[in-house]
Amino acid sequence: MHPNTSTQDLKDRIPILAYTQHFTVKEICDVLGVGKTLVYQTLRYFRQHGVTHKVNAGRAGHPRTLLTPDIKYINSLVKKRRTCYLDKIQRELYENRGALVSITTICRTLQRLNYTRKRVSAIALKRNEVLRSAYMNKIASIVTDVHQLMFIDEAAQNRRTSG
Protein backbone atom coordinates (compact mmCIF):
# COMPACT_ATOMS: atom_id res chain seq x y z
CA MET A 1 0.00 0.00 0.00
CA HIS A 2 1.21 3.51 -0.71
CA PRO A 3 2.47 5.23 2.46
CA ASN A 4 0.05 8.16 2.08
CA THR A 5 -3.10 6.04 1.70
CA SER A 6 -5.37 4.89 4.49
CA THR A 7 -7.83 2.05 4.44
CA GLN A 8 -11.49 2.89 4.24
CA ASP A 9 -12.12 1.00 7.46
CA LEU A 10 -9.66 3.28 9.25
CA LYS A 11 -11.34 6.43 7.91
CA ASP A 12 -14.78 5.11 8.92
CA ARG A 13 -13.64 4.85 12.55
CA ILE A 14 -12.59 8.51 12.81
CA PRO A 15 -16.11 10.09 12.98
CA ILE A 16 -17.27 7.39 15.39
CA LEU A 17 -14.40 8.10 17.74
CA ALA A 18 -14.85 11.87 17.40
CA TYR A 19 -18.63 12.22 17.63
CA THR A 20 -19.79 9.12 19.51
CA GLN A 21 -16.88 8.43 21.83
CA HIS A 22 -15.93 12.14 22.11
CA PHE A 23 -12.21 11.53 21.52
CA THR A 24 -9.98 14.51 20.80
CA VAL A 25 -7.99 14.68 17.57
CA LYS A 26 -4.80 13.83 19.46
CA GLU A 27 -6.46 10.79 21.07
CA ILE A 28 -7.76 9.59 17.68
CA CYS A 29 -4.25 9.94 16.24
CA ASP A 30 -2.80 7.91 19.10
CA VAL A 31 -5.46 5.16 18.97
CA LEU A 32 -5.47 4.71 15.18
CA GLY A 33 -1.84 5.56 14.53
CA VAL A 34 -2.64 8.20 11.90
CA GLY A 35 -1.65 11.81 11.42
CA LYS A 36 -3.77 14.74 12.54
CA THR A 37 -4.12 15.99 8.94
CA LEU A 38 -5.93 12.78 7.99
CA VAL A 39 -8.24 13.13 10.99
CA TYR A 40 -9.09 16.76 10.21
CA GLN A 41 -9.63 16.07 6.49
CA THR A 42 -11.83 13.03 7.20
CA LEU A 43 -13.94 14.91 9.76
CA ARG A 44 -14.37 17.87 7.40
CA TYR A 45 -15.43 15.58 4.54
CA PHE A 46 -17.81 13.75 6.90
CA ARG A 47 -19.41 17.03 8.02
CA GLN A 48 -19.85 18.20 4.40
CA HIS A 49 -21.06 14.96 2.81
CA GLY A 50 -22.14 12.62 5.60
CA VAL A 51 -19.65 9.92 4.55
CA THR A 52 -15.91 9.55 4.95
CA HIS A 53 -15.14 8.85 1.30
CA LYS A 54 -16.39 9.50 -2.21
CA VAL A 55 -19.14 6.95 -2.69
CA ASN A 56 -19.13 6.84 -6.48
CA ALA A 57 -15.42 7.36 -7.00
CA GLY A 58 -14.43 4.99 -9.78
CA ARG A 59 -11.32 4.41 -11.77
CA ALA A 60 -10.05 7.44 -13.59
CA GLY A 61 -9.53 7.50 -17.32
CA HIS A 62 -11.29 6.12 -20.35
CA PRO A 63 -13.08 2.78 -19.90
CA ARG A 64 -11.40 -0.19 -21.52
CA THR A 65 -12.41 -0.90 -25.11
CA LEU A 66 -12.07 -4.68 -24.93
CA LEU A 67 -14.54 -6.68 -22.90
CA THR A 68 -13.53 -9.67 -20.78
CA PRO A 69 -14.63 -12.24 -23.43
CA ASP A 70 -12.54 -10.37 -26.02
CA ILE A 71 -9.50 -10.50 -23.76
CA LYS A 72 -10.05 -14.22 -23.16
CA TYR A 73 -10.27 -14.72 -26.93
CA ILE A 74 -6.94 -12.91 -27.44
CA ASN A 75 -5.39 -14.99 -24.68
CA SER A 76 -6.58 -18.23 -26.30
CA LEU A 77 -5.26 -17.09 -29.71
CA VAL A 78 -1.82 -16.42 -28.31
CA LYS A 79 -1.76 -19.69 -26.37
CA LYS A 80 -2.59 -21.61 -29.57
CA ARG A 81 -0.05 -19.77 -31.72
CA ARG A 82 2.84 -18.27 -29.79
CA THR A 83 4.22 -16.52 -32.89
CA CYS A 84 1.19 -14.52 -33.94
CA TYR A 85 1.43 -11.02 -35.40
CA LEU A 86 -0.57 -8.16 -33.86
CA ASP A 87 -2.36 -7.36 -37.12
CA LYS A 88 -3.46 -11.00 -37.41
CA ILE A 89 -4.85 -10.89 -33.86
CA GLN A 90 -6.62 -7.64 -34.76
CA ARG A 91 -8.17 -9.17 -37.88
CA GLU A 92 -9.29 -12.39 -36.15
CA LEU A 93 -10.71 -10.42 -33.23
CA TYR A 94 -12.81 -8.37 -35.63
CA GLU A 95 -13.90 -11.35 -37.76
CA ASN A 96 -14.80 -13.65 -34.86
CA ARG A 97 -15.79 -11.26 -32.05
CA GLY A 98 -16.82 -8.11 -33.93
CA ALA A 99 -14.44 -5.97 -31.87
CA LEU A 100 -12.62 -3.34 -33.91
CA VAL A 101 -9.65 -2.10 -31.89
CA SER A 102 -6.25 -0.62 -32.66
CA ILE A 103 -3.01 -2.55 -32.65
CA THR A 104 -1.90 -0.41 -29.70
CA THR A 105 -4.90 -1.65 -27.70
CA ILE A 106 -4.00 -5.24 -28.50
CA CYS A 107 -0.36 -4.63 -27.57
CA ARG A 108 -1.33 -3.10 -24.21
CA THR A 109 -3.77 -5.92 -23.55
CA LEU A 110 -1.01 -8.46 -24.15
CA GLN A 111 1.24 -6.52 -21.76
CA ARG A 112 -1.49 -6.65 -19.09
CA LEU A 113 -1.69 -10.42 -19.70
CA ASN A 114 2.08 -10.55 -19.04
CA TYR A 115 3.07 -11.49 -22.58
CA THR A 116 6.35 -10.13 -23.85
CA ARG A 117 7.40 -9.32 -27.37
CA LYS A 118 10.15 -11.60 -28.52
CA ARG A 119 11.89 -11.90 -31.82
CA VAL A 120 11.33 -15.14 -33.64
CA SER A 121 13.88 -16.47 -36.08
CA ALA A 122 12.58 -18.89 -38.65
CA ILE A 123 14.54 -20.98 -41.09
CA ALA A 124 13.89 -19.96 -44.68
CA LEU A 125 11.57 -22.33 -46.51
CA LYS A 126 13.71 -22.36 -49.66
CA ARG A 127 16.93 -23.14 -47.81
CA ASN A 128 18.91 -25.91 -49.47
CA GLU A 129 21.30 -27.66 -47.09
CA VAL A 130 23.48 -29.07 -49.91
CA LEU A 131 24.03 -25.65 -51.50
CA ARG A 132 24.59 -24.11 -48.08
CA SER A 133 27.28 -26.68 -47.23
CA ALA A 134 29.00 -26.13 -50.59
CA TYR A 135 29.05 -22.36 -49.95
CA MET A 136 30.47 -22.81 -46.44
CA ASN A 137 33.23 -25.09 -47.82
CA LYS A 138 34.07 -22.53 -50.52
CA ILE A 139 34.37 -19.72 -47.95
CA ALA A 140 36.47 -21.96 -45.68
CA SER A 141 38.90 -22.66 -48.56
CA ILE A 142 39.28 -18.93 -49.34
CA VAL A 143 39.54 -17.57 -45.78
CA THR A 144 41.83 -19.33 -43.35
CA ASP A 145 40.93 -17.18 -40.33
CA VAL A 146 37.28 -16.38 -39.60
CA HIS A 147 38.32 -13.08 -37.98
CA GLN A 148 39.23 -11.80 -41.44
CA LEU A 149 35.57 -11.75 -42.49
CA MET A 150 33.58 -8.53 -42.26
CA PHE A 151 29.85 -8.23 -42.94
CA ILE A 152 28.06 -4.97 -43.70
CA ASP A 153 24.30 -4.48 -43.89
CA GLU A 154 23.73 -1.40 -46.02
CA ALA A 155 19.99 -1.99 -46.28
CA ALA A 156 19.56 -0.75 -42.71
CA GLN A 157 21.66 2.38 -43.13
CA ASN A 158 20.67 5.21 -40.80
CA ARG A 159 21.30 8.67 -42.26
CA ARG A 160 21.48 10.29 -38.82
CA THR A 161 24.39 8.13 -37.66
CA SER A 162 26.26 7.55 -40.93
CA GLY A 163 26.53 11.16 -42.13
Summary of the structure (lengths in Angstrom):
residues: 163
radius of gyration: 31.4
end to end distance: 51.0
largest distance: 96.0
contacts: 294
relative contact order: 0.06
helix: 58%
strand: 0%
